[in-house]
Amino acid sequence: MNHSVILTDAVFTAARRSSITSHQQTATGQLNRRQAGLPNLSSLGLDLLDASKLQRLIWPALPLLTLAVYATVFSMQIYLLLPLVFVVHFLVSVTFTHDVLHGAAGFKPRSIEWVLFAMSILLLESGHAFRQAHLHHHSHCLEHDDFEGSPAHLSLLGALKAGPSYIVRHWLHAYRLAKNPVQKRWMLAELYAAILGIVLALLVLPWTAAPLIYCVFMYIGTCLYPVTTAWLPHFKPDSSILGQARTLRGKIIPALLFNLSYHLEHHLYPQVPSYNLPQLADRLDPHFDKLGVAVLHVV
């Protein structure tokens, strides 16, 4: 029996399994642009893959810059500002890692492995496990063995309850999915690095609480993954292909979320970097109108 199926069933309830079965019986196909009858990327414009020199310079630096801001704010003892600073740091780091694992951040394949490892240290989670589970989510969106998408079948309360143990179960799911021994070694190295980071944070506690508070903030962020990465963008999918994910359009709120709200567009064209998703959305609008895709507009 597939271990990932066992794991997913162990995390969520029988009611969730029932809803998945119901969805599978009505779904018409996998969520991708071919199944949806949308044009290929070259028809929409290959410039959507491009980045300016400034973007290529700033984008990889942002996680480190926001980390430096966190350290500065902590050293200045402006503690009330720490949650806001950390939210920005977390969103930047996750979004950048997301672009990296999709090969959309401009790195060469060999460099991607080391960038994922570096981001694992920053996020205190495995970048290679993130890639393994996330790419599986893309190819098996909301199917019975899609652990990452499973919270979409829960209530909001159920998704919140899944949070505390989510990152551990996510790593186990990804490790069991991995067939390449090299990828498994990366995952193990990143696991050990995260544990070492937490141990070091405890050891330096007599001198500074900054690293330990950072670890706590990071853990809280991962506890929200079931809600932010599955429940919000996929909750209550309908039977149509394009009804399996949502898109949220606007100028301010999507920008504050670093364009993570363009979730449907991302599933359809995952190779497009996050900073070009608004342009992709504009070019898809005529096609969405013809297909009757509901688009939610915010400020």
RAMOSUL-V100904 format. One record per pair of residues at least 24 apart in sequence whose C-alpha atoms are under 7 Angstrom apart, sorted by the first residue. I is the first residue (numbers start at 0). GAP is how many residues later the second one is. D is the distance in whole Angstrom. If there is no record, write none. Layout:
i->I gap->GAP d->D
i->I gap->GAP d->D
This chain:
i->2 gap->173 d->7
i->3 gap->141 d->6
i->3 gap->169 d->6
i->3 gap->172 d->7
i->3 gap->173 d->7
i->4 gap->139 d->7
i->4 gap->140 d->5
i->6 gap->166 d->7
i->7 gap->137 d->7
i->7 gap->139 d->6
i->15 gap->137 d->6
i->15 gap->138 d->6
i->18 gap->134 d->6
i->19 gap->124 d->7
i->19 gap->133 d->7
i->22 gap->216 d->7
i->23 gap->119 d->7
i->25 gap->213 d->5
i->26 gap->212 d->4
i->26 gap->213 d->6
i->26 gap->214 d->7
i->27 gap->211 d->6
i->27 gap->212 d->6
i->27 gap->213 d->6
i->28 gap->212 d->6
i->29 gap->111 d->7
i->29 gap->211 d->6
i->30 gap->110 d->7
i->30 gap->210 d->5
i->30 gap->211 d->7
i->30 gap->213 d->7
i->30 gap->236 d->7
i->30 gap->237 d->7
i->31 gap->235 d->6
i->31 gap->236 d->5
i->32 gap->235 d->5
i->35 gap->205 d->6
i->35 gap->206 d->7
i->43 gap->239 d->7
i->47 gap->224 d->6
i->47 gap->228 d->6
i->47 gap->232 d->7
i->48 gap->223 d->5
i->48 gap->224 d->7
i->61 gap->30 d->7
i->62 gap->26 d->6
i->62 gap->29 d->6
i->62 gap->30 d->5
i->73 gap->136 d->7
i->90 gap->166 d->7
i->98 gap->174 d->6
i->98 gap->175 d->7
i->100 gap->30 d->6
i->101 gap->168 d->7
i->101 gap->169 d->6
i->102 gap->168 d->7
i->103 gap->167 d->5
i->103 gap->168 d->6
i->103 gap->169 d->5
i->104 gap->168 d->6
i->116 gap->73 d->7
i->119 gap->70 d->6
i->120 gap->72 d->6
i->120 gap->73 d->6
i->122 gap->95 d->7
i->123 gap->70 d->5
i->124 gap->65 d->7
i->124 gap->66 d->7
i->124 gap->69 d->6
i->125 gap->61 d->6
i->125 gap->64 d->5
i->125 gap->65 d->6
i->127 gap->55 d->7
i->127 gap->58 d->7
i->127 gap->59 d->6
i->128 gap->42 d->6
i->128 gap->45 d->5
i->128 gap->46 d->7
i->128 gap->58 d->6
i->131 gap->42 d->6
i->131 gap->46 d->7
i->132 gap->41 d->5
i->137 gap->129 d->7
i->147 gap->82 d->7
i->148 gap->81 d->5
i->150 gap->75 d->6
i->150 gap->79 d->6
i->150 gap->80 d->6
i->151 gap->78 d->5
i->151 gap->79 d->4
i->151 gap->82 d->5
i->151 gap->83 d->4
i->151 gap->84 d->7
i->152 gap->82 d->6
i->152 gap->83 d->7
i->158 gap->67 d->5
i->158 gap->68 d->6
i->158 gap->72 d->7
i->159 gap->64 d->7
i->159 gap->66 d->7
i->159 gap->67 d->7
i->161 gap->64 d->7
i->162 gap->60 d->4
i->162 gap->61 d->6
i->162 gap->62 d->7
i->162 gap->63 d->6
i->163 gap->59 d->5
i->165 gap->57 d->7
i->166 gap->55 d->6
i->232 gap->30 d->6
i->241 gap->51 d->7
i->246 gap->48 d->6
i->246 gap->49 d->7
i->247 gap->47 d->7
i->247 gap->48 d->5
i->247 gap->49 d->6
i->248 gap->47 d->6
i->248 gap->48 d->5
i->248 gap->49 d->6
i->249 gap->47 d->6
i->249 gap->48 d->5
i->249 gap->49 d->5
i->250 gap->48 d->6
i->251 gap->47 d->6
i->252 gap->46 d->6
